[in-house]
Amino acid sequence: MTIAIELGASPAGQPVRLDLEELLSTRLLVQGNSGSGKSHLLRRLLEQSAGHVQQAIIDPEGDFVGLAERFGHVVIDAERTQSEIGRIAARIRRHRASVVFNLEGLDAEAQMRSAAAFLNGLFDIERDYWFPMLVVVDEAQLFAPAGAAEISEEARRASLMAMTNLMCRGRKRGLAGVIATQRLAKLAKNVAAEASNFLMGRTFLDIDMARAADLLGMEKRQAESFRDLNTGSFVALGPALSRRPLPVRIGFVETGTRNGRPALMPLPDMALGDMQDLIFEDDGLAAPASAQRPAGPSAEEVLDQIEHATAPVALEPDAEAAAAMEAEREALIEEIVHQFVADPDAPFRSAATLYPDFTVHCRVRRVGSRMPDLAEFTRRLAIARAGVAGAGGEGRDVEWRRAVEQAASLPEEMQGVFLLIARAGMEGAPSPADEELARAYGSRSPSRGRWLLTYMEERGHLVCENDFRGRRVVRFPALGWKTAPGDPKGASATA
């Protein structure tokens, strides 16, 4: 059964239809300068074919996210790691989901890397899942540039290879490429040459008009006619459209874009003084002063307190009183440990060198004879340095207790670092920077923070990945948590 969708009408008012099954075998190229109506054309094509074929749209500007509400497309944010994008693309093909791959907000190089990972994920799926699929790439010249651009050669090559696979080898895998570009001259020729169907819109540069006329089999003297096309008007040619160049006016669409044509609007009617007040008004958001803990007593003061301290009277408490005393003892120990963390120099001293001072403080504060040993002090200090409240995650839910149990299998000095990252994963916060990890460990060297992550990853506690902006994402397979992307070289949050 042939499925024909209506794109619009010819100048004579006759409907112009596109043979969808033929398109799946022959691919489509859309060209037109900015404002010519390319996005409107793509939206019409997607809306009319949504009920007949699976769709994937690579959307660099977030223009097509509106398809989700009306046609059920899944919007995928591209700010993910390469492996995540590959896994998502494989699931898309297995489950035949229509998606919008939203690249909005990424810089040019990150967009190219993300799009390459996504296309490769669609392309590399097992043969059992080679279902028919329209793959629409808007602003294709960004992903298949004709020449070198101001991005790394590695990113350009990866993106160009993925686009070439889509247009040259994608048909056997059920992938039908639909690419749109503002400038034919900026689009790689080996990518454009694989299309057999064309919709050429308004263009003004001689080199683009000449190439468009050549693709449509028109004479050079006819090339200037592309300057006279109105917005939303195109010339169609190809086995899925027409055997001869055919003008077409694209029909209406049901969904809208967030980036419509600019419209004039009146300026605000406001006195000069009021406008100045709005522009130069202080927003009142002063930088918060860093909270400073009071410095702990010096060694001389501590020894003086010991000499004049009076021994407490031994009592025989009941069970309730004993519990209260134990809670008070625990609070004192926590307070002493946090005093060491607050000391500007203490975070960069080992637990072994701090332990004698810790025992002195415990005696001064009358913690009692059951003071934590060096191993327990090391664990508490590591957790406090990591900024995780409580010695063992008290008050946390069952999942957090699982994180604490997993941390217990690491060396004492690393447990706090693991819990610092785990807390970010549980809360979906950005991955801590190398400097922050090193500080939590008791080091000034960011490379120590990277080494800690490598150590934990090699032992299966976590998995580190980088997104296309170079930001780190840490996953915890055993806990099902994942941090938000964080800059490994960013300033320490605790500095």
Contacts in CASP RR format, 6 or more apart in sequence:
PFRMAT RR
TARGET T0000
AUTHOR 0000-0000-0000
METHOD contacts of the structure
MODEL  1
MTIAIELGASPAGQPVRLDLEELLSTRLLVQGNSGSGKSHLLRRLLEQSA
GHVQQAIIDPEGDFVGLAERFGHVVIDAERTQSEIGRIAARIRRHRASVV
FNLEGLDAEAQMRSAAAFLNGLFDIERDYWFPMLVVVDEAQLFAPAGAAE
ISEEARRASLMAMTNLMCRGRKRGLAGVIATQRLAKLAKNVAAEASNFLM
GRTFLDIDMARAADLLGMEKRQAESFRDLNTGSFVALGPALSRRPLPVRI
GFVETGTRNGRPALMPLPDMALGDMQDLIFEDDGLAAPASAQRPAGPSAE
EVLDQIEHATAPVALEPDAEAAAAMEAEREALIEEIVHQFVADPDAPFRS
AATLYPDFTVHCRVRRVGSRMPDLAEFTRRLAIARAGVAGAGGEGRDVEW
RRAVEQAASLPEEMQGVFLLIARAGMEGAPSPADEELARAYGSRSPSRGR
WLLTYMEERGHLVCENDFRGRRVVRFPALGWKTAPGDPKGASATA
2 19 0 8 1.000
2 21 0 8 1.000
3 19 0 8 1.000
3 20 0 8 1.000
3 21 0 8 1.000
3 52 0 8 1.000
4 17 0 8 1.000
4 18 0 8 1.000
4 19 0 8 1.000
4 20 0 8 1.000
5 17 0 8 1.000
5 18 0 8 1.000
5 20 0 8 1.000
5 45 0 8 1.000
5 48 0 8 1.000
5 49 0 8 1.000
5 52 0 8 1.000
6 15 0 8 1.000
6 16 0 8 1.000
6 17 0 8 1.000
6 18 0 8 1.000
6 48 0 8 1.000
6 251 0 8 1.000
7 16 0 8 1.000
7 17 0 8 1.000
7 18 0 8 1.000
7 41 0 8 1.000
7 44 0 8 1.000
7 45 0 8 1.000
7 48 0 8 1.000
7 236 0 8 1.000
7 241 0 8 1.000
7 248 0 8 1.000
7 250 0 8 1.000
7 251 0 8 1.000
8 15 0 8 1.000
8 16 0 8 1.000
8 44 0 8 1.000
8 248 0 8 1.000
8 249 0 8 1.000
8 250 0 8 1.000
8 251 0 8 1.000
9 15 0 8 1.000
9 16 0 8 1.000
9 248 0 8 1.000
9 249 0 8 1.000
9 251 0 8 1.000
10 16 0 8 1.000
10 246 0 8 1.000
10 247 0 8 1.000
10 248 0 8 1.000
10 249 0 8 1.000
11 247 0 8 1.000
11 249 0 8 1.000
16 236 0 8 1.000
16 241 0 8 1.000
16 242 0 8 1.000
16 246 0 8 1.000
16 248 0 8 1.000
18 45 0 8 1.000
18 197 0 8 1.000
18 240 0 8 1.000
18 241 0 8 1.000
19 239 0 8 1.000
19 240 0 8 1.000
19 241 0 8 1.000
20 49 0 8 1.000
20 52 0 8 1.000
20 53 0 8 1.000
20 240 0 8 1.000
22 239 0 8 1.000
22 240 0 8 1.000
23 134 0 8 1.000
23 176 0 8 1.000
23 178 0 8 1.000
23 197 0 8 1.000
23 240 0 8 1.000
24 53 0 8 1.000
24 132 0 8 1.000
24 134 0 8 1.000
24 171 0 8 1.000
24 174 0 8 1.000
24 176 0 8 1.000
25 171 0 8 1.000
25 176 0 8 1.000
26 195 0 8 1.000
26 196 0 8 1.000
26 197 0 8 1.000
26 238 0 8 1.000
26 239 0 8 1.000
26 240 0 8 1.000
27 167 0 8 1.000
27 171 0 8 1.000
27 176 0 8 1.000
27 177 0 8 1.000
27 178 0 8 1.000
27 179 0 8 1.000
27 194 0 8 1.000
27 195 0 8 1.000
27 196 0 8 1.000
27 197 0 8 1.000
28 176 0 8 1.000
28 177 0 8 1.000
28 178 0 8 1.000
28 179 0 8 1.000
28 195 0 8 1.000
28 197 0 8 1.000
28 198 0 8 1.000
28 199 0 8 1.000
28 240 0 8 1.000
29 179 0 8 1.000
29 180 0 8 1.000
29 181 0 8 1.000
29 192 0 8 1.000
29 195 0 8 1.000
29 197 0 8 1.000
29 198 0 8 1.000
29 199 0 8 1.000
29 215 0 8 1.000
30 38 0 8 1.000
30 41 0 8 1.000
30 42 0 8 1.000
30 178 0 8 1.000
30 179 0 8 1.000
30 180 0 8 1.000
30 181 0 8 1.000
30 198 0 8 1.000
30 199 0 8 1.000
30 201 0 8 1.000
30 234 0 8 1.000
31 38 0 8 1.000
31 180 0 8 1.000
31 181 0 8 1.000
31 182 0 8 1.000
31 183 0 8 1.000
31 184 0 8 1.000
31 198 0 8 1.000
31 199 0 8 1.000
31 200 0 8 1.000
31 201 0 8 1.000
31 203 0 8 1.000
31 208 0 8 1.000
31 212 0 8 1.000
32 38 0 8 1.000
32 180 0 8 1.000
32 181 0 8 1.000
32 182 0 8 1.000
32 200 0 8 1.000
32 201 0 8 1.000
32 202 0 8 1.000
32 203 0 8 1.000
33 182 0 8 1.000
33 183 0 8 1.000
33 201 0 8 1.000
33 202 0 8 1.000
33 203 0 8 1.000
33 204 0 8 1.000
33 208 0 8 1.000
34 182 0 8 1.000
35 202 0 8 1.000
35 231 0 8 1.000
35 261 0 8 1.000
36 201 0 8 1.000
36 202 0 8 1.000
36 203 0 8 1.000
36 229 0 8 1.000
36 231 0 8 1.000
36 232 0 8 1.000
37 201 0 8 1.000
37 231 0 8 1.000
37 232 0 8 1.000
37 250 0 8 1.000
38 138 0 8 1.000
38 180 0 8 1.000
38 182 0 8 1.000
38 201 0 8 1.000
39 63 0 8 1.000
39 64 0 8 1.000
39 138 0 8 1.000
39 180 0 8 1.000
39 257 0 8 1.000
40 232 0 8 1.000
40 250 0 8 1.000
40 253 0 8 1.000
41 180 0 8 1.000
41 199 0 8 1.000
41 232 0 8 1.000
41 234 0 8 1.000
41 250 0 8 1.000
42 57 0 8 1.000
42 64 0 8 1.000
42 136 0 8 1.000
42 138 0 8 1.000
42 178 0 8 1.000
42 180 0 8 1.000
43 64 0 8 1.000
43 67 0 8 1.000
43 253 0 8 1.000
43 255 0 8 1.000
43 256 0 8 1.000
43 257 0 8 1.000
44 250 0 8 1.000
44 251 0 8 1.000
44 252 0 8 1.000
44 253 0 8 1.000
45 136 0 8 1.000
45 178 0 8 1.000
46 55 0 8 1.000
46 57 0 8 1.000
46 64 0 8 1.000
46 67 0 8 1.000
46 71 0 8 1.000
46 134 0 8 1.000
46 136 0 8 1.000
47 67 0 8 1.000
47 70 0 8 1.000
47 71 0 8 1.000
47 253 0 8 1.000
47 254 0 8 1.000
47 255 0 8 1.000
49 55 0 8 1.000
49 134 0 8 1.000
50 67 0 8 1.000
50 71 0 8 1.000
50 98 0 8 1.000
51 71 0 8 1.000
53 132 0 8 1.000
53 133 0 8 1.000
53 134 0 8 1.000
54 96 0 8 1.000
54 97 0 8 1.000
54 98 0 8 1.000
54 131 0 8 1.000
54 132 0 8 1.000
54 133 0 8 1.000
54 134 0 8 1.000
55 73 0 8 1.000
55 98 0 8 1.000
55 99 0 8 1.000
55 133 0 8 1.000
55 134 0 8 1.000
55 135 0 8 1.000
55 136 0 8 1.000
56 92 0 8 1.000
56 98 0 8 1.000
56 99 0 8 1.000
56 101 0 8 1.000
56 118 0 8 1.000
56 122 0 8 1.000
56 133 0 8 1.000
56 134 0 8 1.000
56 135 0 8 1.000
56 136 0 8 1.000
57 64 0 8 1.000
57 67 0 8 1.000
57 73 0 8 1.000
57 99 0 8 1.000
57 100 0 8 1.000
57 101 0 8 1.000
57 136 0 8 1.000
57 138 0 8 1.000
58 101 0 8 1.000
58 103 0 8 1.000
58 115 0 8 1.000
58 118 0 8 1.000
58 119 0 8 1.000
58 135 0 8 1.000
58 136 0 8 1.000
58 137 0 8 1.000
58 138 0 8 1.000
58 143 0 8 1.000
59 65 0 8 1.000
59 100 0 8 1.000
59 101 0 8 1.000
59 102 0 8 1.000
59 103 0 8 1.000
59 104 0 8 1.000
59 138 0 8 1.000
60 103 0 8 1.000
60 104 0 8 1.000
60 111 0 8 1.000
60 138 0 8 1.000
60 139 0 8 1.000
60 142 0 8 1.000
61 103 0 8 1.000
61 104 0 8 1.000
61 138 0 8 1.000
61 139 0 8 1.000
61 259 0 8 1.000
62 100 0 8 1.000
62 102 0 8 1.000
62 103 0 8 1.000
62 104 0 8 1.000
62 258 0 8 1.000
62 259 0 8 1.000
63 138 0 8 1.000
63 257 0 8 1.000
63 258 0 8 1.000
63 259 0 8 1.000
64 73 0 8 1.000
64 100 0 8 1.000
64 138 0 8 1.000
64 257 0 8 1.000
65 75 0 8 1.000
65 100 0 8 1.000
65 102 0 8 1.000
65 258 0 8 1.000
66 73 0 8 1.000
66 100 0 8 1.000
66 255 0 8 1.000
66 256 0 8 1.000
66 257 0 8 1.000
67 73 0 8 1.000
67 98 0 8 1.000
67 100 0 8 1.000
67 255 0 8 1.000
68 74 0 8 1.000
68 75 0 8 1.000
68 100 0 8 1.000
69 255 0 8 1.000
70 254 0 8 1.000
70 255 0 8 1.000
71 98 0 8 1.000
71 255 0 8 1.000
72 98 0 8 1.000
73 98 0 8 1.000
73 99 0 8 1.000
73 100 0 8 1.000
74 92 0 8 1.000
74 97 0 8 1.000
74 98 0 8 1.000
74 99 0 8 1.000
74 100 0 8 1.000
75 99 0 8 1.000
75 100 0 8 1.000
75 102 0 8 1.000
76 88 0 8 1.000
76 99 0 8 1.000
76 100 0 8 1.000
76 101 0 8 1.000
76 102 0 8 1.000
77 102 0 8 1.000
78 85 0 8 1.000
78 101 0 8 1.000
78 102 0 8 1.000
78 103 0 8 1.000
78 106 0 8 1.000
78 110 0 8 1.000
78 111 0 8 1.000
78 114 0 8 1.000
78 115 0 8 1.000
78 118 0 8 1.000
78 468 0 8 1.000
79 105 0 8 1.000
79 106 0 8 1.000
79 467 0 8 1.000
79 469 0 8 1.000
79 485 0 8 1.000
80 88 0 8 1.000
80 114 0 8 1.000
80 467 0 8 1.000
80 473 0 8 1.000
81 465 0 8 1.000
81 466 0 8 1.000
81 467 0 8 1.000
81 473 0 8 1.000
82 113 0 8 1.000
82 117 0 8 1.000
82 465 0 8 1.000
82 466 0 8 1.000
82 467 0 8 1.000
82 468 0 8 1.000
83 465 0 8 1.000
84 465 0 8 1.000
84 473 0 8 1.000
85 114 0 8 1.000
85 117 0 8 1.000
85 118 0 8 1.000
85 121 0 8 1.000
86 117 0 8 1.000
86 118 0 8 1.000
86 120 0 8 1.000
86 121 0 8 1.000
88 118 0 8 1.000
89 117 0 8 1.000
89 118 0 8 1.000
89 119 0 8 1.000
89 120 0 8 1.000
89 121 0 8 1.000
89 122 0 8 1.000
89 125 0 8 1.000
90 121 0 8 1.000
90 124 0 8 1.000
90 125 0 8 1.000
91 97 0 8 1.000
92 99 0 8 1.000
92 122 0 8 1.000
93 121 0 8 1.000
93 122 0 8 1.000
93 125 0 8 1.000
93 129 0 8 1.000
93 130 0 8 1.000
93 131 0 8 1.000
93 133 0 8 1.000
94 125 0 8 1.000
94 129 0 8 1.000
96 131 0 8 1.000
101 114 0 8 1.000
101 115 0 8 1.000
101 118 0 8 1.000
103 111 0 8 1.000
103 114 0 8 1.000
103 115 0 8 1.000
106 114 0 8 1.000
106 468 0 8 1.000
106 469 0 8 1.000
107 469 0 8 1.000
108 142 0 8 1.000
108 149 0 8 1.000
108 150 0 8 1.000
108 151 0 8 1.000
109 151 0 8 1.000
109 152 0 8 1.000
109 155 0 8 1.000
109 468 0 8 1.000
110 467 0 8 1.000
110 468 0 8 1.000
110 469 0 8 1.000
111 142 0 8 1.000
111 143 0 8 1.000
111 468 0 8 1.000
112 142 0 8 1.000
112 143 0 8 1.000
112 151 0 8 1.000
112 155 0 8 1.000
112 156 0 8 1.000
112 158 0 8 1.000
112 159 0 8 1.000
113 155 0 8 1.000
113 158 0 8 1.000
113 159 0 8 1.000
113 468 0 8 1.000
114 468 0 8 1.000
115 137 0 8 1.000
115 143 0 8 1.000
115 159 0 8 1.000
115 162 0 8 1.000
116 143 0 8 1.000
116 155 0 8 1.000
116 158 0 8 1.000
116 159 0 8 1.000
116 161 0 8 1.000
116 162 0 8 1.000
117 468 0 8 1.000
119 135 0 8 1.000
119 162 0 8 1.000
119 163 0 8 1.000
119 165 0 8 1.000
119 166 0 8 1.000
120 162 0 8 1.000
120 165 0 8 1.000
122 133 0 8 1.000
122 135 0 8 1.000
122 175 0 8 1.000
123 162 0 8 1.000
123 165 0 8 1.000
123 166 0 8 1.000
123 169 0 8 1.000
123 170 0 8 1.000
123 173 0 8 1.000
123 175 0 8 1.000
125 173 0 8 1.000
130 172 0 8 1.000
130 173 0 8 1.000
130 174 0 8 1.000
131 174 0 8 1.000
132 174 0 8 1.000
132 176 0 8 1.000
133 174 0 8 1.000
133 175 0 8 1.000
133 176 0 8 1.000
134 176 0 8 1.000
134 177 0 8 1.000
134 178 0 8 1.000
135 166 0 8 1.000
135 175 0 8 1.000
135 176 0 8 1.000
135 177 0 8 1.000
135 178 0 8 1.000
136 177 0 8 1.000
136 178 0 8 1.000
136 179 0 8 1.000
136 180 0 8 1.000
137 143 0 8 1.000
137 163 0 8 1.000
137 166 0 8 1.000
137 177 0 8 1.000
137 178 0 8 1.000
137 179 0 8 1.000
137 180 0 8 1.000
138 180 0 8 1.000
139 180 0 8 1.000
139 181 0 8 1.000
139 182 0 8 1.000
140 163 0 8 1.000
140 179 0 8 1.000
140 180 0 8 1.000
140 181 0 8 1.000
140 187 0 8 1.000
140 191 0 8 1.000
141 181 0 8 1.000
141 182 0 8 1.000
141 183 0 8 1.000
141 186 0 8 1.000
141 187 0 8 1.000
143 159 0 8 1.000
143 160 0 8 1.000
143 162 0 8 1.000
143 163 0 8 1.000
144 159 0 8 1.000
144 160 0 8 1.000
144 163 0 8 1.000
144 164 0 8 1.000
144 179 0 8 1.000
144 187 0 8 1.000
144 188 0 8 1.000
144 191 0 8 1.000
145 156 0 8 1.000
145 160 0 8 1.000
145 186 0 8 1.000
145 187 0 8 1.000
145 188 0 8 1.000
146 185 0 8 1.000
146 186 0 8 1.000
146 187 0 8 1.000
146 188 0 8 1.000
146 189 0 8 1.000
147 186 0 8 1.000
147 188 0 8 1.000
148 156 0 8 1.000
149 156 0 8 1.000
160 188 0 8 1.000
160 191 0 8 1.000
163 179 0 8 1.000
163 188 0 8 1.000
163 191 0 8 1.000
164 188 0 8 1.000
164 190 0 8 1.000
164 191 0 8 1.000
166 175 0 8 1.000
166 177 0 8 1.000
167 177 0 8 1.000
167 179 0 8 1.000
167 191 0 8 1.000
167 194 0 8 1.000
167 195 0 8 1.000
168 190 0 8 1.000
168 194 0 8 1.000
170 176 0 8 1.000
170 177 0 8 1.000
177 195 0 8 1.000
179 187 0 8 1.000
179 191 0 8 1.000
179 192 0 8 1.000
179 195 0 8 1.000
181 187 0 8 1.000
181 192 0 8 1.000
183 205 0 8 1.000
183 208 0 8 1.000
184 192 0 8 1.000
184 203 0 8 1.000
184 207 0 8 1.000
184 208 0 8 1.000
184 211 0 8 1.000
184 212 0 8 1.000
184 215 0 8 1.000
185 205 0 8 1.000
185 207 0 8 1.000
185 208 0 8 1.000
185 211 0 8 1.000
192 215 0 8 1.000
196 238 0 8 1.000
196 239 0 8 1.000
196 240 0 8 1.000
197 236 0 8 1.000
197 237 0 8 1.000
197 238 0 8 1.000
197 239 0 8 1.000
197 240 0 8 1.000
197 241 0 8 1.000
198 212 0 8 1.000
198 215 0 8 1.000
198 216 0 8 1.000
198 235 0 8 1.000
198 236 0 8 1.000
198 237 0 8 1.000
198 238 0 8 1.000
198 241 0 8 1.000
199 234 0 8 1.000
199 235 0 8 1.000
199 236 0 8 1.000
199 241 0 8 1.000
199 248 0 8 1.000
200 212 0 8 1.000
200 215 0 8 1.000
200 216 0 8 1.000
200 226 0 8 1.000
200 234 0 8 1.000
200 235 0 8 1.000
200 237 0 8 1.000
201 212 0 8 1.000
201 226 0 8 1.000
201 229 0 8 1.000
201 232 0 8 1.000
201 233 0 8 1.000
201 234 0 8 1.000
201 235 0 8 1.000
202 226 0 8 1.000
202 227 0 8 1.000
202 228 0 8 1.000
202 229 0 8 1.000
202 230 0 8 1.000
202 231 0 8 1.000
202 233 0 8 1.000
203 209 0 8 1.000
203 212 0 8 1.000
203 226 0 8 1.000
203 227 0 8 1.000
204 227 0 8 1.000
206 223 0 8 1.000
208 226 0 8 1.000
209 223 0 8 1.000
209 224 0 8 1.000
209 226 0 8 1.000
209 227 0 8 1.000
210 220 0 8 1.000
210 223 0 8 1.000
212 223 0 8 1.000
212 226 0 8 1.000
213 219 0 8 1.000
213 220 0 8 1.000
213 222 0 8 1.000
213 223 0 8 1.000
213 226 0 8 1.000
215 237 0 8 1.000
216 235 0 8 1.000
216 237 0 8 1.000
216 245 0 8 1.000
217 237 0 8 1.000
217 245 0 8 1.000
218 245 0 8 1.000
226 235 0 8 1.000
229 235 0 8 1.000
232 249 0 8 1.000
232 250 0 8 1.000
233 247 0 8 1.000
233 248 0 8 1.000
233 249 0 8 1.000
233 250 0 8 1.000
234 247 0 8 1.000
234 248 0 8 1.000
234 250 0 8 1.000
235 245 0 8 1.000
235 246 0 8 1.000
235 247 0 8 1.000
235 248 0 8 1.000
236 242 0 8 1.000
236 245 0 8 1.000
236 246 0 8 1.000
236 247 0 8 1.000
236 248 0 8 1.000
237 243 0 8 1.000
237 244 0 8 1.000
237 245 0 8 1.000
237 246 0 8 1.000
268 275 0 8 1.000
270 278 0 8 1.000
292 342 0 8 1.000
293 338 0 8 1.000
293 339 0 8 1.000
293 342 0 8 1.000
295 343 0 8 1.000
296 339 0 8 1.000
296 343 0 8 1.000
297 305 0 8 1.000
297 364 0 8 1.000
299 357 0 8 1.000
299 360 0 8 1.000
302 360 0 8 1.000
302 361 0 8 1.000
302 364 0 8 1.000
303 360 0 8 1.000
305 364 0 8 1.000
306 360 0 8 1.000
306 363 0 8 1.000
306 364 0 8 1.000
309 363 0 8 1.000
309 364 0 8 1.000
309 366 0 8 1.000
312 366 0 8 1.000
317 325 0 8 1.000
329 367 0 8 1.000
329 368 0 8 1.000
329 370 0 8 1.000
330 391 0 8 1.000
332 362 0 8 1.000
332 365 0 8 1.000
332 366 0 8 1.000
332 367 0 8 1.000
333 362 0 8 1.000
333 367 0 8 1.000
333 371 0 8 1.000
333 372 0 8 1.000
333 380 0 8 1.000
333 391 0 8 1.000
334 380 0 8 1.000
334 384 0 8 1.000
334 390 0 8 1.000
334 391 0 8 1.000
335 365 0 8 1.000
336 358 0 8 1.000
336 361 0 8 1.000
336 362 0 8 1.000
336 365 0 8 1.000
336 367 0 8 1.000
337 358 0 8 1.000
337 377 0 8 1.000
337 380 0 8 1.000
337 381 0 8 1.000
337 384 0 8 1.000
338 384 0 8 1.000
339 361 0 8 1.000
340 346 0 8 1.000
340 354 0 8 1.000
340 357 0 8 1.000
340 358 0 8 1.000
340 381 0 8 1.000
340 384 0 8 1.000
341 347 0 8 1.000
341 381 0 8 1.000
341 384 0 8 1.000
341 385 0 8 1.000
341 387 0 8 1.000
346 354 0 8 1.000
347 385 0 8 1.000
347 439 0 8 1.000
347 442 0 8 1.000
348 439 0 8 1.000
348 442 0 8 1.000
348 443 0 8 1.000
348 444 0 8 1.000
349 442 0 8 1.000
350 442 0 8 1.000
351 374 0 8 1.000
351 377 0 8 1.000
351 378 0 8 1.000
351 381 0 8 1.000
351 382 0 8 1.000
351 412 0 8 1.000
351 413 0 8 1.000
352 374 0 8 1.000
352 378 0 8 1.000
354 377 0 8 1.000
354 381 0 8 1.000
355 374 0 8 1.000
355 377 0 8 1.000
358 377 0 8 1.000
359 371 0 8 1.000
362 368 0 8 1.000
362 371 0 8 1.000
372 380 0 8 1.000
375 412 0 8 1.000
378 412 0 8 1.000
378 413 0 8 1.000
379 391 0 8 1.000
379 412 0 8 1.000
379 415 0 8 1.000
379 416 0 8 1.000
380 391 0 8 1.000
382 412 0 8 1.000
382 413 0 8 1.000
382 414 0 8 1.000
382 415 0 8 1.000
382 416 0 8 1.000
382 417 0 8 1.000
382 440 0 8 1.000
382 441 0 8 1.000
383 390 0 8 1.000
383 391 0 8 1.000
383 392 0 8 1.000
383 415 0 8 1.000
383 416 0 8 1.000
383 419 0 8 1.000
385 416 0 8 1.000
385 439 0 8 1.000
385 440 0 8 1.000
385 441 0 8 1.000
385 442 0 8 1.000
386 416 0 8 1.000
386 417 0 8 1.000
386 419 0 8 1.000
386 420 0 8 1.000
386 423 0 8 1.000
386 440 0 8 1.000
387 420 0 8 1.000
387 440 0 8 1.000
387 494 0 8 1.000
388 416 0 8 1.000
388 419 0 8 1.000
388 420 0 8 1.000
388 423 0 8 1.000
392 404 0 8 1.000
393 400 0 8 1.000
393 401 0 8 1.000
393 404 0 8 1.000
396 404 0 8 1.000
399 426 0 8 1.000
399 479 0 8 1.000
400 426 0 8 1.000
402 478 0 8 1.000
402 479 0 8 1.000
403 418 0 8 1.000
403 419 0 8 1.000
403 422 0 8 1.000
403 423 0 8 1.000
403 426 0 8 1.000
403 476 0 8 1.000
403 479 0 8 1.000
404 419 0 8 1.000
406 418 0 8 1.000
406 422 0 8 1.000
406 461 0 8 1.000
406 478 0 8 1.000
406 479 0 8 1.000
407 414 0 8 1.000
407 415 0 8 1.000
407 416 0 8 1.000
407 418 0 8 1.000
407 419 0 8 1.000
407 422 0 8 1.000
408 415 0 8 1.000
409 461 0 8 1.000
410 418 0 8 1.000
410 456 0 8 1.000
410 459 0 8 1.000
410 461 0 8 1.000
413 441 0 8 1.000
414 441 0 8 1.000
414 452 0 8 1.000
414 455 0 8 1.000
414 456 0 8 1.000
416 440 0 8 1.000
417 437 0 8 1.000
417 440 0 8 1.000
417 441 0 8 1.000
417 449 0 8 1.000
417 452 0 8 1.000
418 456 0 8 1.000
418 461 0 8 1.000
418 462 0 8 1.000
420 432 0 8 1.000
420 436 0 8 1.000
420 437 0 8 1.000
420 440 0 8 1.000
421 431 0 8 1.000
421 432 0 8 1.000
421 437 0 8 1.000
421 453 0 8 1.000
421 462 0 8 1.000
421 474 0 8 1.000
421 483 0 8 1.000
422 476 0 8 1.000
422 479 0 8 1.000
422 481 0 8 1.000
423 429 0 8 1.000
424 430 0 8 1.000
424 431 0 8 1.000
424 432 0 8 1.000
424 474 0 8 1.000
424 483 0 8 1.000
424 484 0 8 1.000
425 474 0 8 1.000
425 476 0 8 1.000
425 481 0 8 1.000
425 482 0 8 1.000
425 483 0 8 1.000
426 479 0 8 1.000
426 481 0 8 1.000
428 481 0 8 1.000
428 482 0 8 1.000
428 483 0 8 1.000
428 484 0 8 1.000
429 483 0 8 1.000
429 484 0 8 1.000
430 471 0 8 1.000
430 483 0 8 1.000
430 484 0 8 1.000
430 485 0 8 1.000
430 486 0 8 1.000
430 487 0 8 1.000
431 471 0 8 1.000
431 472 0 8 1.000
431 473 0 8 1.000
431 474 0 8 1.000
431 483 0 8 1.000
431 484 0 8 1.000
431 485 0 8 1.000
431 486 0 8 1.000
431 488 0 8 1.000
432 440 0 8 1.000
432 486 0 8 1.000
432 493 0 8 1.000
433 446 0 8 1.000
433 486 0 8 1.000
433 487 0 8 1.000
433 488 0 8 1.000
433 489 0 8 1.000
433 490 0 8 1.000
433 491 0 8 1.000
433 492 0 8 1.000
433 493 0 8 1.000
434 446 0 8 1.000
434 447 0 8 1.000
434 449 0 8 1.000
434 450 0 8 1.000
434 488 0 8 1.000
434 489 0 8 1.000
434 490 0 8 1.000
435 446 0 8 1.000
435 449 0 8 1.000
435 490 0 8 1.000
435 491 0 8 1.000
435 492 0 8 1.000
435 495 0 8 1.000
436 492 0 8 1.000
436 493 0 8 1.000
436 494 0 8 1.000
436 495 0 8 1.000
437 448 0 8 1.000
437 449 0 8 1.000
437 450 0 8 1.000
437 452 0 8 1.000
437 453 0 8 1.000
438 444 0 8 1.000
438 445 0 8 1.000
438 446 0 8 1.000
438 447 0 8 1.000
438 448 0 8 1.000
438 449 0 8 1.000
438 452 0 8 1.000
439 492 0 8 1.000
439 494 0 8 1.000
439 495 0 8 1.000
440 494 0 8 1.000
441 448 0 8 1.000
441 449 0 8 1.000
441 452 0 8 1.000
443 449 0 8 1.000
446 489 0 8 1.000
450 488 0 8 1.000
453 462 0 8 1.000
453 464 0 8 1.000
453 474 0 8 1.000
456 462 0 8 1.000
457 463 0 8 1.000
457 464 0 8 1.000
460 477 0 8 1.000
461 476 0 8 1.000
461 478 0 8 1.000
462 474 0 8 1.000
462 475 0 8 1.000
462 476 0 8 1.000
462 477 0 8 1.000
463 474 0 8 1.000
463 475 0 8 1.000
463 476 0 8 1.000
463 477 0 8 1.000
464 472 0 8 1.000
464 473 0 8 1.000
464 474 0 8 1.000
465 472 0 8 1.000
465 473 0 8 1.000
465 474 0 8 1.000
465 475 0 8 1.000
466 472 0 8 1.000
466 473 0 8 1.000
467 473 0 8 1.000
467 485 0 8 1.000
469 485 0 8 1.000
470 487 0 8 1.000
470 488 0 8 1.000
471 485 0 8 1.000
471 486 0 8 1.000
471 487 0 8 1.000
471 488 0 8 1.000
472 483 0 8 1.000
472 485 0 8 1.000
472 486 0 8 1.000
472 487 0 8 1.000
472 488 0 8 1.000
473 482 0 8 1.000
473 483 0 8 1.000
473 484 0 8 1.000
473 485 0 8 1.000
473 486 0 8 1.000
474 482 0 8 1.000
474 483 0 8 1.000
475 481 0 8 1.000
475 482 0 8 1.000
475 483 0 8 1.000
476 482 0 8 1.000
END
